[in-house]
Amino acid sequence: MTAERNADRRGLLIILSSPSGAGKSTLARKLMQWDESLSFSVSATTRPPREGEDHGVHYHFVDVPSFKHMVDQGEMLEHANVFGNFYGSPAGPVRTAIEEGRDVLFDVDWQGAQQISNSVLRDHVLSVFILPPSITELRRRLEGRGVDTPEVIAKRMEQSWDEISHWDGYHYVLVNDDLDVTFERLKTIVSAERLKRAQQPGLMRFVRKLQAEFEEVEG
């Protein structure tokens, strides 16, 4: 997508939410590969970096006072305390992307989605919830990762149902029983939303150009 075409439309805030194991992160990665103009919202967090994580790439690593200052100054679109660490989405880069007609992808839970949907940028939000095909399959996927203890999996399953219970707060809901099919449907949703009249402020200028041409040729 060219910069000129981007300038003719408003950017979207594409929110993907799902319980852990439903395929949200994989779908987000495939969406980024499908359209390289998409920006991924890099969250800020107060937790220490893990091995292989780079500041500004995986997260913006900040201390607690800095994080709280950003919240107090309204510089976070959404934020939450997760297991004693703060996470949030800085608003500045998102505003810049929207103004430039670029879409921003968010991988957040239902609370983050709700905060973004109620923010000053709510008119740009496109929210999609990903459901697993079954609870049994969800557990199988979590166990298949081979990285969590049975206790951690049990906790994730409990959290998963809490997340699923908020499915009806989203614009679109997809059941991920086939990753390729779900991805095709997700692409269709994004493509259609980009074509909405409200997302294309340049249309008015184009129609006026058509009017001038009509009056010149047919008048």
C-alpha positions in Angstrom: 0.0 0.0 0.0 1.5 3.3 -1.1 1.9 6.4 1.1 -0.4 8.3 -1.2 -3.2 5.7 -0.8 -2.6 5.7 2.9 -3.1 9.4 3.1 -6.5 9.0 1.5 -7.9 7.0 4.4 -7.9 7.0 8.2 -6.0 4.3 10.0 -7.7 1.6 12.0 -7.0 0.3 15.5 -7.4 -3.4 14.9 -7.9 -5.2 18.2 -7.5 -9.0 18.5 -8.5 -10.7 21.7 -8.9 -14.4 22.7 -8.3 -16.8 25.5 -4.7 -18.1 25.7 -4.4 -20.9 23.2 -7.1 -19.8 20.8 -4.7 -18.7 18.1 -4.7 -14.9 18.5 -0.9 -14.4 18.4 -0.5 -16.7 15.3 -3.3 -14.8 13.5 -1.7 -11.4 14.4 1.6 -12.6 13.0 0.0 -13.8 9.8 -1.9 -10.5 9.5 1.4 -8.6 9.8 3.0 -10.8 7.1 0.0 -10.3 4.8 0.2 -6.5 5.0 3.6 -5.0 5.9 2.1 -1.5 6.2 0.5 -2.7 9.5 2.1 -1.5 12.7 2.1 -3.6 15.8 1.4 -1.7 19.0 4.5 -2.2 21.2 3.4 -2.3 24.8 5.1 -0.7 27.7 5.8 -2.9 30.8 7.4 -2.7 34.2 8.6 -6.3 34.2 12.2 -7.1 33.5 13.2 -8.1 29.9 13.4 -11.8 29.2 16.2 -13.4 27.3 16.0 -12.4 23.6 13.7 -9.4 24.2 14.8 -6.0 23.0 13.6 -2.6 24.2 11.4 -0.9 21.7 10.9 -4.1 19.7 9.2 -6.5 22.0 8.3 -4.1 24.7 9.1 -0.6 26.0 10.7 -1.5 29.3 10.1 1.2 31.9 10.2 1.5 35.7 7.1 1.8 37.8 7.3 5.6 38.4 7.7 6.3 34.7 4.7 4.0 33.9 2.5 5.7 36.4 3.5 9.1 35.1 2.4 8.1 31.6 -0.9 6.9 32.9 -1.4 10.1 34.9 -0.6 12.2 31.8 -3.1 10.3 29.7 -0.4 8.8 27.6 -1.7 5.2 27.8 -4.6 4.0 25.6 -5.0 1.1 28.0 -3.2 -0.4 30.9 -3.5 -3.2 33.4 -1.7 -4.9 36.3 -0.9 -8.5 35.3 0.6 -10.7 38.1 2.2 -7.7 39.7 3.6 -6.1 36.6 2.1 -3.1 34.7 1.4 -3.3 31.0 0.0 -0.7 28.7 -0.3 0.7 25.2 1.4 4.1 24.6 -0.9 6.5 22.8 1.6 8.7 21.0 2.8 6.2 18.3 -0.8 5.1 17.7 -2.0 8.7 17.1 0.8 9.2 14.6 0.0 6.1 12.7 -3.7 7.0 12.5 -2.9 10.4 11.2 -0.7 8.9 8.5 -3.5 6.5 7.5 -1.7 3.4 8.9 -3.4 0.6 10.8 -2.2 -0.4 14.2 -2.7 -4.0 15.5 -3.3 -4.6 19.2 -3.0 -8.0 20.9 -4.8 -7.3 24.2 -7.3 -8.9 26.6 -10.9 -7.9 27.0 -10.1 -5.2 29.5 -7.6 -3.6 27.2 -10.0 -3.8 24.3 -12.7 -2.1 26.4 -10.4 0.7 27.4 -9.3 1.4 23.9 -12.9 1.2 22.6 -13.8 3.9 25.2 -10.7 6.1 24.4 -10.5 9.3 22.3 -9.6 7.0 19.4 -12.7 4.9 19.7 -14.1 5.9 16.3 -11.1 4.1 14.7 -11.5 0.8 16.5 -12.1 -2.5 14.8 -12.4 -5.3 17.4 -12.3 -9.0 16.7 -12.6 -11.8 19.3 -11.2 -15.3 18.5 -13.1 -18.3 20.1 -11.6 -21.8 20.3 -13.7 -24.6 18.7 -14.1 -26.3 22.1 -12.9 -26.1 25.7 -11.3 -29.6 25.2 -9.3 -28.3 22.2 -8.3 -25.2 24.1 -6.8 -27.3 26.9 -5.1 -29.6 24.4 -3.4 -26.6 22.7 -2.2 -25.3 26.1 -0.9 -28.7 27.1 0.7 -29.1 23.7 3.0 -26.1 24.3 4.9 -28.2 26.8 6.0 -25.1 28.8 3.5 -24.8 31.6 2.9 -26.9 34.7 -0.5 -28.5 35.3 -1.1 -25.8 37.9 -0.4 -23.0 35.5 -2.6 -24.6 32.8 -5.4 -24.9 35.3 -5.0 -21.2 36.1 -4.9 -20.3 32.4 -8.1 -22.3 31.8 -9.8 -20.4 34.5 -8.7 -17.1 33.0 -9.7 -18.3 29.6 -13.4 -18.7 30.6 -13.3 -15.2 32.1 -12.0 -13.9 28.7 -14.5 -15.9 26.7 -17.4 -14.4 28.7 -16.8 -11.0 27.2 -17.0 -12.2 23.5 -20.2 -10.1 22.9 -18.3 -6.8 23.4 -16.6 -7.1 20.0 -17.5 -6.0 16.5 -16.7 -9.4 15.0 -16.3 -12.9 16.5 -14.5 -15.8 14.7 -14.4 -19.5 15.8 -10.8 -20.7 15.1 -11.5 -24.3 14.2 -9.3 -24.0 11.1 -6.4 -21.5 11.1 -6.3 -20.9 7.4 -10.1 -20.4 7.1 -10.1 -18.1 10.1 -7.2 -16.1 8.7 -9.0 -15.6 5.4 -12.1 -14.4 7.2 -10.0 -12.0 9.3 -8.4 -10.6 6.1 -11.9 -10.1 4.6 -13.0 -8.2 7.7 -10.0 -5.9 7.7 -10.3 -5.2 3.9 -14.0 -4.4 4.2 -13.5 -2.1 7.2 -10.9 -0.2 5.3 -13.4 0.5 2.5 -16.1 2.0 4.8 -17.0 5.5 3.7 -16.0 6.9 7.1 -12.5 5.5 6.7 -12.0 7.3 3.4 -12.0 11.1 3.9 -10.3 11.4 0.4 -13.6 10.3 -1.2 -15.2 13.7 -0.9 -12.3 15.3 -2.8 -12.5 12.6 -5.4 -16.3 13.0 -5.9 -15.8 16.8 -6.3 -13.3 16.1 -9.0 -15.8 13.9 -10.7 -18.4 16.7 -10.4 -16.1 19.2 -12.0 -15.3 16.8 -14.8 -19.0 16.1 -15.3 -19.8 19.8 -15.5 -17.0 20.4 -18.0 -17.8 17.4 -20.2 -21.6 17.2 -19.9 -22.5 20.8 -18.9 
